[in-house]
Amino acid sequence: MSAATAETAIVQRLLDVTEVTAIVGTRIWLGAAPQKKDADILPYIVIQMVDKQHAHHLTGASGIAWTRLQLNIVAANYRSAKEIAAALWLALGGFRGQVDVNGEAVQIKHCMLDSEQDNFDPPIDGSQKGRHLVIQDWKIANEEIAPLFSGV
């Protein structure tokens, strides 16, 4: 079983795009951000896999997986959050190609931004600083190893 997934390929793709790393550096995480004060890590991106569907045709698995990823952009202000969102759109919108993840190739067939919303987390520590968020929902299609089915 391959350790490289659509999720890890998207992280690597974003790390390979200068326009993204110029803003967030390497602060792109799967699942959750590290438990630190926001001031120490803002801005950042957290990527979560929401859903994965394995496509089939009449004779079995097609070798294509459709993964829905939620990209949570967290920033100190609205302008920064929107700047990161625009950089993600330019890095991923319509992207197709091979991404190398620790020596494993992931073939991305399709990237589509399905929806985007703004949000705000008010401060919880008594300060006047909250967190501005942009939440993007992406559909990613990638090649996968398909199981072989015995004949009927």
C-alpha positions in Angstrom: 0.0 0.0 0.0 1.3 3.4 -1.0 2.0 6.0 1.8 1.5 8.8 -0.7 -2.1 10.0 -1.0 -4.0 12.9 -2.6 -3.7 14.7 0.7 0.1 14.4 0.9 0.4 15.3 -2.8 -1.5 18.5 -2.3 0.6 19.4 0.7 3.7 18.8 -1.5 2.3 20.7 -4.4 1.7 23.7 -2.2 5.2 23.5 -0.7 6.5 23.5 -4.3 4.8 26.7 -5.3 6.8 29.8 -4.3 3.7 32.1 -4.3 2.2 30.0 -1.5 5.4 29.5 0.6 6.2 33.2 0.3 3.2 33.8 2.5 2.9 30.7 4.8 6.4 29.2 4.6 6.1 25.5 5.4 3.2 26.0 7.8 0.9 23.6 5.9 -0.3 20.7 8.0 -2.5 17.6 7.6 -5.3 17.2 10.2 -4.5 19.9 12.7 -2.0 22.7 13.4 0.5 22.2 16.2 -0.6 23.3 19.7 1.2 26.6 19.9 0.1 30.2 20.3 -1.4 31.6 17.0 1.0 34.5 17.2 3.9 32.0 16.8 2.5 30.3 13.7 0.1 32.6 11.8 -0.7 32.4 8.9 -1.1 28.7 8.2 -3.1 26.1 6.3 -4.6 22.9 7.7 -5.8 20.3 5.2 -8.4 17.7 6.1 -9.7 14.8 4.1 -13.5 15.0 4.2 -14.4 12.2 1.8 -12.9 9.7 -0.6 -14.7 7.8 -3.3 -13.1 5.1 -5.4 -14.5 5.2 -8.9 -15.8 2.1 -10.6 -16.8 1.0 -14.1 -18.8 -2.1 -15.2 -15.9 -4.5 -14.6 -14.6 -3.2 -11.3 -12.4 -0.5 -9.9 -11.2 2.2 -12.4 -8.0 3.2 -10.7 -9.2 6.7 -10.0 -10.0 8.1 -6.5 -12.0 11.3 -5.9 -11.0 13.0 -2.7 -12.7 15.9 -1.1 -10.2 18.1 0.8 -11.0 21.0 3.1 -8.3 23.6 3.2 -8.6 25.8 6.2 -6.6 29.1 5.8 -6.0 30.8 9.2 -4.6 34.3 9.3 -4.3 37.3 11.6 -6.4 39.5 9.3 -8.9 39.3 6.5 -6.6 40.6 3.8 -3.9 38.0 4.6 -6.5 35.2 4.6 -7.8 36.3 1.2 -4.3 36.6 -0.2 -3.5 33.0 0.8 -6.8 31.9 -0.7 -5.9 33.5 -4.0 -2.5 31.9 -4.0 -4.1 28.4 -3.4 -6.5 29.0 -6.3 -3.6 29.8 -8.6 -1.5 26.8 -7.3 -4.3 24.2 -7.5 -7.1 25.4 -9.8 -7.1 23.1 -12.8 -3.8 21.5 -11.8 -2.9 18.2 -13.2 0.4 16.4 -13.2 2.7 14.3 -11.2 3.7 15.2 -7.7 6.7 13.6 -6.0 6.0 12.8 -2.3 9.1 11.4 -0.6 10.1 9.5 -3.7 6.6 8.2 -4.5 4.8 9.6 -7.6 1.2 10.7 -7.2 -0.6 11.4 -10.5 -3.1 14.1 -10.1 -5.8 14.1 -12.8 -8.0 16.9 -11.7 -8.2 19.7 -9.1 -11.4 21.7 -8.7 -12.3 24.3 -6.2 -15.9 23.4 -5.3 -16.7 26.1 -2.7 -15.2 28.8 -0.5 -16.4 30.6 2.6 -15.1 33.3 5.0 -15.2 32.9 8.7 -14.0 34.5 11.8 -13.0 33.0 15.2 -13.4 35.7 17.9 -10.6 36.0 20.5 -10.9 33.6 23.5 -8.0 35.0 25.6 -9.4 38.5 26.4 -7.3 40.1 23.6 -8.8 42.0 20.7 -7.3 39.6 18.2 -9.3 36.9 16.6 -8.5 34.7 13.6 -9.7 35.2 10.1 -10.4 32.1 8.1 -11.1 31.1 4.5 -12.4 27.6 4.1 -11.9 26.0 0.7 -13.5 22.7 -0.4 -11.5 21.0 -3.2 -12.3 17.9 -5.3 -9.1 16.1 -6.3 -8.9 13.1 -8.7 -5.8 11.0 -8.7 -4.7 7.6 -10.0 -4.6 4.8 -7.4 -3.8 1.1 -7.4 -7.1 -0.7 -8.1 -7.9 -4.1 -6.6 -8.3 -6.9 -9.1 -11.6 -8.8 -9.1 -11.9 -12.4 -10.0 -14.3 -13.2 -12.9 -17.9 -13.9 -12.3 
